[in-house]
């Protein structure tokens, strides 16, 4: 990562490592951000806006400290200056301090490496993967999609892709991103899906939970 990472804050998007994210860039400050990124290392950091961002969206409302960097793998500049881009998630980071010298946000960040898992943790990840496959199979049957998760996807790719693409609340996705390792992220995702399915099967439980 560069010393100052451009930060693209959004209220409803969480990026995970090794997952692709298409974005449409239309605000002038973020058009400038993309142009600068394309001209340098193509790196952008995604960060989630904290609740209450509406009061100061055009300024620099607070964001969650942990985000994910992405590489612009594809970009298209439209005739009016807007961009369509595709980000490929790279690695999680923690924002240390922000720089306000540009119209768009930049920050000094530290990378959050995914720790190498011990054999016992790898076993627990495989167990979580099996549970995820079992949990998603009934949904796939209802929607008529293929219930089989591609075996070519490794455990990290699968867990991160599910965390990003499943229909979860944005703050639930942020909590998954903040998990310190693949094992805790996988197990948290299993617990989250199990709770959602329990609430869906039990009338009134969602009201009690809230």
Secondary structure, 3 states (H helix, E strand, C coil): CCCCEEEEEECCCCCCCCCEEEEEECCHHHHHHHHHHHHCCCEEEEEEECCCHHHHCCCCCCECCEEEEEEEEEEEECCCCCEEEEEEEEEEEEEEEEECCCCCEEEEEEEECCCCCCHHHHHHHHHHHHHHHHHHHHHHHHHCCCCCCCCCCCHHHHHHHHHHHCCCCHHHHHHHHCCCCHHHHHHHHHHHHHHHHHHHHCCCHHHHHC
